């Protein structure tokens, strides 16, 4: 089904190609997993264990998994009600207000633009292990070109590339859980020296919580950011075949696998590595595989982490382009951003986003303590802010639906235990946001992020809020089904 064509600058209306509904449930699942499984698990999990202790780290990740489930439950209902590309700000604009939608979109766009620069740099540095004579900036440009090309061809190519990127990461996590779990019960023929048995490392000299339960609560803030990226499924809703069927299926599968992968991996890591030795000096995955005796463990994990970074960059670039496209369709960004190629790609939005990522990369070198600090702080703040926007949008959306006489039984999917789910999720995110202010290393995220949010509201008020009626995109009914892989939808 095709919606009405978007207006162009010419007086004669022309039919533009729409975004293609070419991604299936398996693509959505891997996009969600690919967006989450990254440096937060492969690298930062060691820091989590060192701060919270072995048992505390597992508890922190359990709390994070619960909050992710609550957010994803709200997101499922909204993504089916509004199956459009770059949907976060659409939810907020319809359910809360256009200014909130505008702010949500720019927060999320900036989050991924900053992440792009960081991921290009980190991947380039890791390549130095094998090619020390090649400058880092060459790898950065090469990776940027590869990711841009995969996004520029078609959404199907993006979905397939992200599927295989994520598959490599998932294989590494599954390998860690299976091999590490077997080693903990006594099967470690290649290991040297004494190997810990089951959960003996969970009991430390300072007790189960070596830094007190406060250490666990502070770590929860880091864990929330580690789980960020699961919401990418909502961004891809507008390019998904049969959203009423595939989105809930992808959400359930993604949350279940995230719980298994994250909790399983952190449990094996915490049981294997003494918490005094855990940290950021080395990937915990390298430490575990090396302890088991896996040959070339460091090289294998170097490859996996590079893949993880490129996967996150791939998803981030996709998300950035769709946010600009969606903002343009709302009338809150230049009209040129809504121009699509014959394959349904918002090319100008994609170009601007990749250059934004490169600008972020340059700022990380030229002005790391000023410009880049501000950008990274806003990006960190925006992750939780977007989650809060999603659950608040769901709360107001469901209330309005019922108040207007809607029948809940006709909804293809509805989040359970309303209104408890969105309220608990919002309070959990708000608590983590407040907690940032008590951590000196994360406090700038609250200050700069708050200032950026206020600035967005002011820009909207003065530029779009006076004497202008914002047009709404054409919505696809929740029961609409696509029957062709190349179905087109214009927002």
QUIVEN-V463277 format. One line per field, one symbol per residue. phi: phi as a letter, one per 20 degrees, with the letter a starting at -180 (. if undefined). psi: psi as a letter, one per 30 degrees, with the letter a starting at -180 (. if undefined). burial: 1 if it has 16 or more other ideal C-beta (glycine too) atoms within 10 Angstrom, else 0. A space follows every 50 residues. Layout:
phi=???
psi=???
burial=???
//
This chain:
phi=.deffffdfefefceefefeecddgffffffffffefbffefcffffgff eengfffffffffffffffffffffgfffefcfcfmfgffgfffedrfff fgfgffffffgffffgffffffffffffgdcfeegffffgffffffffff fefafffgffffgfgfffffffffffffffffffeoebfefdmfdfdldf ffedfenfcgdmfffffffgfffgffefofffgffegfcdflgfefffff fffffffffffffffffffffeegffeerdfbfgffffffffofflgfff fffffffffffffffffgfgffffgffffendbggffefdffemdfffff ffffffffffffffefcfecffffffffffffgfffffffffffgfffff fffenfdffeffbcfflfefgffffffffffffffgfedgfdggffffff fffffffffffeecedmceefeffeegfefcedcfdgdcee
psi=kklkkkklflfjkkjkklkkigkaeeeeefeeeefejbfeefeffeeeef efleeeeeeeeeeeeeeeeeeeeeeeeefeeiilkhfefeeeeefeleee eeeeeeeeeeefeeeeeeeeeeeeeeffefiffkkefeeeeeeeeeeeee ffelfeeeeeeeeeeeeeeeeeeeeeeeeeeeefgfjiffkkakkkkbhf ffjlfgaeifglfeeeeefeeeeeeefkffffeeegefhkkiefeeeeee eeeeeeeeeeeeeeeeeeeefekkfffkagekkfeeeeeeefgkkheeee feeeeeeeeeeeeeeeeeeeeeeeeeeeffgglkffffkllfghkieeee eeeeeeeeeeeeffeeiffdeeeeeeeeeeeeeeeeeeeeeeeeeeeeee eeeggkjfffkekkklhkgeeeeeeeeeeeeeeefeffjeffefeeeeee eeeeeeeeeeefeffjgkkkkklkkkkffkkkfkfgkkkk.
burial=00000100000000011111111110111111111111111111111111 11111111111111101111111111111111111111111111110111 11111111111111111111111101100000000100110011001101 11011111111110110111011011101110110001000000010000 11000000111000111111111111111111111111111111011111 11111011101111111111111010010001111111111101001101 11111111111111111111111111111111100011110011111111 01110111111011000000011111111111111111111111111100 10000000001011100100110011011001101100000101110111 01100100110001100000001001010101000011111
//
